[in-house]
Amino acid sequence: MSKAVKRIAAALERIAPPPAKAPDFAANSAFVWEVEPDKLRPVPKVSHVGIGLLHGIDRARDILLQNTHQFARGHGANNVLLWGARGMGKSSLVKAVHAAADTLGTLKLIEIHREDLPSIGRLLGHLRGADARFLLFCDDLSFEHDDAHYKSLKAVLDGGIEGRPENVVIYATSNRRHLMPRDMIDNERSSAINPGEAVEEKVSLSDRFGLWLGFHPCSQDQYLAMIHCYCAHYQLEISDEDLRAEAIEWQQTRGSRSGRVAWQYVQDLAGRRGQTLS
């Protein structure tokens, strides 16, 4: 190797960012994966509600909690796709289940943003062999036209040569069951020589999650039950008649009913009474 090449190599080594160091996983229960440079940023306090406050999603709650308990104990567990209606508690359930299942302090929640999925292999390199178990959480997952990020996730779900680390499981939320726009599926089917094969790679991404948990719009009774539960928990005093009238008017002005709309009403109610929800 010539001297000039050695000098260039040395200069590049000096300006290159050092490889990310694994954090002290025992110090925090949650982290956010960040890139440029790669690092796991600790989250001292996770924003979550207690699992007992999540109503109207009982079946999904029980299945996800059981899967998470199995994983935390080192037993078999599946990757999970939580899909369906907006505002029905998909991401809230993931965070609540993590808090409920982390009885030994060794179950860590790591959030990775969709745009950072190409770096997921590097992240797994930091987690593989660590003395903890990790819920890798990707919120609001979906893919648009010409978006190749899904290939990175698919490779991890498939396992690749190394396989997904046994101490990592992936939980993702999405408004779409197949993680891609319906018009994209239809367009590719209509223009392809073999319509089935044209979209197989993208549609089959969802199939690589062992569990699918569907979330559907809530009924008015479920919506009101959510609000009653919040009011009881936070000791917000209001008559049943006034609560029903206000809550129905609140959801009508937003054009939808969901757990998120119920929580927004309760926040407003607490504010009007000079209370803070914590």
TORPA-406292 format. One line per field, with one value per residue (C-alpha): residue number from 1; residue in three letters; x, y, z. Coordinates in Angstrom, 1 decimal, decimal comma. Last residue first. Example, Ala and Ser with C-alpha at 12.3 -4.5 7.8 and 13.67 -1.06 7.14 Angstrom:
// residues 2
resi: [2  1] .
resn: [Ser  Ala] .
X: [13,7  12,3] .
Y: [-1,1  -4,5] .
Z: [7,1  7,8] .
END
This chain:
// residues 278
resi: [278  277  276  275  274  273  272  271  270  269  268  267  266  265  264  263  262  261  260  259  258  257  256  255  254  253  252  251  250  249  248  247  246  245  244  243  242  241  240  239  238  237  236  235  234  233  232  231  230  229  228  227  226  225  224  223  222  221  220  219  218  217  216  215  214  213  212  211  210  209  208  207  206  205  204  203  202  201  200  199  198  197  196  195  194  193  192  191  190  189  188  187  186  185  184  183  182  181  180  179  178  177  176  175  174  173  172  171  170  169  168  167  166  165  164  163  162  161  160  159  158  157  156  155  154  153  152  151  150  149  148  147  146  145  144  143  142  141  140  139  138  137  136  135  134  133  132  131  130  129  128  127  126  125  124  123  122  121  120  119  118  117  116  115  114  113  112  111  110  109  108  107  106  105  104  103  102  101  100  99  98  97  96  95  94  93  92  91  90  89  88  87  86  85  84  83  82  81  80  79  78  77  76  75  74  73  72  71  70  69  68  67  66  65  64  63  62  61  60  59  58  57  56  55  54  53  52  51  50  49  48  47  46  45  44  43  42  41  40  39  38  37  36  35  34  33  32  31  30  29  28  27  26  25  24  23  22  21  20  19  18  17  16  15  14  13  12  11  10  9  8  7  6  5  4  3  2  1] .
resn: [Ser  Leu  Thr  Gln  Gly  Arg  Arg  Gly  Ala  Leu  Asp  Gln  Val  Tyr  Gln  Trp  Ala  Val  Arg  Gly  Ser  Arg  Ser  Gly  Arg  Thr  Gln  Gln  Trp  Glu  Ile  Ala  Glu  Ala  Arg  Leu  Asp  Glu  Asp  Ser  Ile  Glu  Leu  Gln  Tyr  His  Ala  Cys  Tyr  Cys  His  Ile  Met  Ala  Leu  Tyr  Gln  Asp  Gln  Ser  Cys  Pro  His  Phe  Gly  Leu  Trp  Leu  Gly  Phe  Arg  Asp  Ser  Leu  Ser  Val  Lys  Glu  Glu  Val  Ala  Glu  Gly  Pro  Asn  Ile  Ala  Ser  Ser  Arg  Glu  Asn  Asp  Ile  Met  Asp  Arg  Pro  Met  Leu  His  Arg  Arg  Asn  Ser  Thr  Ala  Tyr  Ile  Val  Val  Asn  Glu  Pro  Arg  Gly  Glu  Ile  Gly  Gly  Asp  Leu  Val  Ala  Lys  Leu  Ser  Lys  Tyr  His  Ala  Asp  Asp  His  Glu  Phe  Ser  Leu  Asp  Asp  Cys  Phe  Leu  Leu  Phe  Arg  Ala  Asp  Ala  Gly  Arg  Leu  His  Gly  Leu  Leu  Arg  Gly  Ile  Ser  Pro  Leu  Asp  Glu  Arg  His  Ile  Glu  Ile  Leu  Lys  Leu  Thr  Gly  Leu  Thr  Asp  Ala  Ala  Ala  His  Val  Ala  Lys  Val  Leu  Ser  Ser  Lys  Gly  Met  Gly  Arg  Ala  Gly  Trp  Leu  Leu  Val  Asn  Asn  Ala  Gly  His  Gly  Arg  Ala  Phe  Gln  His  Thr  Asn  Gln  Leu  Leu  Ile  Asp  Arg  Ala  Arg  Asp  Ile  Gly  His  Leu  Leu  Gly  Ile  Gly  Val  His  Ser  Val  Lys  Pro  Val  Pro  Arg  Leu  Lys  Asp  Pro  Glu  Val  Glu  Trp  Val  Phe  Ala  Ser  Asn  Ala  Ala  Phe  Asp  Pro  Ala  Lys  Ala  Pro  Pro  Pro  Ala  Ile  Arg  Glu  Leu  Ala  Ala  Ala  Ile  Arg  Lys  Val  Ala  Lys  Ser  Met] .
X: [-51,0  -54,2  -54,2  -57,3  -58,8  -62,3  -62,4  -59,0  -60,2  -63,1  -60,8  -58,5  -61,5  -62,7  -59,3  -59,2  -62,5  -61,4  -58,2  -60,2  -62,3  -65,5  -65,6  -66,8  -64,8  -67,7  -69,9  -67,4  -67,6  -71,4  -71,6  -69,2  -71,0  -74,5  -73,3  -71,2  -74,0  -76,5  -74,0  -73,3  -69,7  -66,9  -63,5  -61,8  -58,9  -59,7  -63,5  -63,4  -61,1  -63,4  -66,5  -64,8  -64,0  -67,5  -68,9  -66,9  -67,8  -71,5  -71,2  -69,6  -65,9  -64,2  -62,1  -58,7  -57,3  -54,5  -52,3  -49,9  -47,0  -45,9  -44,4  -47,8  -47,8  -44,8  -46,7  -48,4  -45,1  -43,4  -46,7  -47,6  -46,5  -46,6  -50,4  -50,9  -48,7  -48,0  -48,5  -50,4  -53,7  -52,2  -49,7  -52,4  -54,7  -51,9  -50,9  -54,5  -54,8  -51,9  -49,3  -48,9  -51,2  -53,5  -53,3  -53,7  -50,4  -48,7  -45,6  -44,2  -41,0  -39,4  -35,7  -33,9  -33,7  -31,8  -33,5  -31,7  -28,0  -28,5  -31,7  -34,4  -37,5  -38,7  -35,3  -35,2  -38,8  -38,0  -35,1  -37,2  -40,1  -37,8  -38,1  -40,7  -41,5  -45,2  -45,9  -45,1  -46,9  -45,9  -47,6  -45,3  -42,3  -41,5  -38,6  -39,5  -36,2  -34,9  -31,9  -28,3  -27,2  -26,3  -27,7  -29,0  -26,1  -26,1  -29,8  -29,5  -27,0  -29,5  -32,3  -30,4  -32,6  -35,6  -34,7  -37,5  -40,1  -38,9  -37,4  -38,7  -36,9  -38,8  -36,7  -37,7  -35,1  -36,8  -38,1  -41,9  -41,6  -44,9  -47,2  -45,0  -44,5  -48,2  -49,0  -46,5  -47,9  -51,5  -51,0  -49,5  -52,7  -55,2  -58,2  -57,1  -57,1  -58,9  -56,9  -53,6  -51,5  -48,8  -47,0  -43,8  -44,4  -43,3  -41,7  -40,4  -37,7  -39,8  -40,2  -41,3  -44,0  -45,2  -45,3  -47,4  -49,8  -50,1  -50,7  -53,5  -55,2  -55,0  -56,3  -59,2  -60,0  -59,9  -63,0  -61,2  -57,7  -57,5  -56,4  -53,3  -52,1  -51,4  -48,1  -45,5  -42,2  -40,0  -36,2  -36,0  -32,5  -31,1  -29,7  -27,1  -26,1  -24,7  -26,4  -29,0  -31,4  -32,9  -35,2  -34,8  -37,0  -36,6  -33,6  -30,4  -30,1  -29,6  -26,4  -26,0  -24,4  -21,7  -22,2  -19,2  -16,9  -17,8  -15,4  -13,2  -10,1  -10,5  -10,9  -7,7  -5,8  -7,1  -6,1  -2,6  -2,2  -3,3  -0,7  2,0  1,4  0,0] .
Y: [12,2  14,0  17,6  19,1  22,6  21,4  22,6  21,0  17,7  17,7  18,7  15,8  13,5  14,5  13,9  10,5  9,5  10,8  8,6  5,6  6,0  7,5  9,7  12,8  15,1  17,5  14,4  12,9  15,9  16,1  12,4  13,0  16,2  14,6  11,3  13,1  15,4  12,6  10,4  13,3  14,6  14,1  13,4  11,0  10,1  6,4  6,9  9,5  7,3  4,3  6,4  7,7  4,2  3,0  5,9  4,8  1,2  2,1  4,3  1,4  1,2  1,2  -2,0  -3,1  -6,3  -8,3  -10,3  -12,7  -14,6  -11,5  -12,8  -12,7  -8,9  -8,9  -11,1  -8,1  -6,7  -9,8  -11,2  -7,9  -8,7  -12,5  -12,6  -10,3  -12,4  -10,2  -7,2  -4,0  -4,7  -6,4  -3,6  -1,0  -2,9  -3,4  0,3  1,4  -0,6  1,3  -0,8  -2,3  -5,3  -4,8  -1,1  1,4  0,1  -1,0  -3,1  -5,4  -7,2  -9,8  -9,8  -12,1  -15,0  -12,8  -12,9  -15,4  -15,3  -16,3  -14,2  -14,3  -13,9  -11,2  -9,4  -9,6  -8,4  -5,4  -4,4  -5,1  -2,9  0,2  -0,1  2,7  3,1  3,8  4,1  1,8  1,6  1,3  3,6  2,6  0,3  -1,4  -3,8  -5,6  -6,6  -9,2  -8,5  -9,8  -8,7  -11,5  -9,8  -6,4  -4,3  -6,3  -6,0  -2,3  -2,6  -4,9  -2,4  0,4  0,2  0,6  4,1  5,8  3,6  4,8  2,4  2,2  -0,1  -1,5  -3,5  -6,6  -7,3  -5,4  -8,6  -7,8  -6,3  -7,8  -5,0  -2,1  -3,8  -4,4  -0,8  0,4  -2,0  -1,2  2,5  1,9  0,1  2,1  2,6  6,0  4,9  1,7  -1,3  -3,1  -4,6  -6,8  -9,1  -11,1  -14,3  -15,9  -19,1  -19,0  -16,9  -15,7  -12,2  -13,8  -15,8  -12,8  -10,8  -13,4  -13,6  -9,8  -9,6  -12,1  -10,6  -7,0  -8,0  -9,8  -7,0  -4,1  -2,2  -0,8  0,2  1,7  -1,6  -1,6  1,5  4,4  5,1  7,8  6,0  7,7  7,8  7,1  6,1  7,0  4,0  5,3  5,3  8,6  9,5  7,1  7,0  4,0  5,1  3,4  1,9  0,2  2,2  1,7  -2,1  -1,6  0,3  1,5  -0,4  1,6  3,1  2,7  5,8  8,5  8,5  11,6  9,9  6,7  8,7  10,5  7,2  5,7  8,8  8,7  5,0  5,6  8,3  6,2  3,4  0,0] .
Z: [35,7  34,7  35,8  37,4  37,2  36,6  33,0  32,5  33,8  31,3  28,5  29,2  29,6  26,1  24,6  26,2  24,7  21,3  21,6  22,6  19,5  18,2  15,1  13,4  15,7  16,6  17,0  19,5  21,8  21,6  22,6  25,5  26,7  26,8  28,3  31,0  31,9  32,4  34,3  36,6  36,8  39,3  38,0  40,3  38,0  37,9  38,0  35,2  33,0  33,4  32,7  29,5  28,3  29,1  27,0  23,9  24,5  24,6  21,5  19,6  18,9  15,6  15,0  16,1  14,6  16,2  13,7  15,3  13,6  11,6  8,4  6,7  6,8  4,5  2,1  0,5  -0,6  -2,1  -3,6  -5,4  -8,9  -8,4  -8,3  -11,3  -13,6  -16,6  -14,4  -15,2  -13,4  -10,4  -9,9  -10,0  -7,6  -5,0  -5,2  -5,0  -1,7  -0,2  1,6  5,1  4,3  7,4  7,1  10,0  11,3  14,6  14,8  17,5  16,8  19,1  20,2  22,7  20,2  17,8  14,4  12,2  11,3  7,6  7,2  9,8  7,6  9,9  9,7  5,9  5,7  7,8  5,5  2,4  3,7  3,4  -0,4  -0,8  -4,5  -3,7  0,1  3,0  6,3  10,0  12,5  15,4  15,1  18,5  19,1  22,3  23,8  26,2  28,4  28,9  25,5  23,0  20,0  21,0  19,5  16,2  16,1  15,8  12,9  11,0  11,7  9,9  6,7  9,1  10,1  8,1  9,9  13,3  15,8  19,4  21,9  24,9  27,3  29,3  32,1  34,9  36,4  36,3  32,8  31,6  32,8  31,6  28,2  28,0  28,6  25,9  23,3  24,3  23,9  20,4  19,3  21,4  19,2  17,8  14,2  13,2  12,3  12,7  15,5  13,9  16,3  16,1  17,9  21,2  22,4  26,0  27,5  30,4  28,8  25,6  27,2  29,1  25,9  24,1  27,0  27,1  23,4  23,5  26,6  25,2  21,7  23,3  25,7  23,2  24,4  27,5  28,2  31,7  33,3  31,1  32,9  30,6  28,9  28,4  29,1  31,7  31,5  27,7  26,9  23,5  21,6  19,2  15,6  14,4  12,1  13,4  16,4  18,2  21,1  24,4  27,2  30,6  31,8  33,9  33,3  29,6  30,2  26,6  23,7  22,1  18,7  16,3  16,3  13,7  10,7  10,7  12,1  10,1  6,9  7,6  8,3  5,1  3,1  4,6  3,9  0,3  -0,1  1,5  -1,0  0,0] .
END
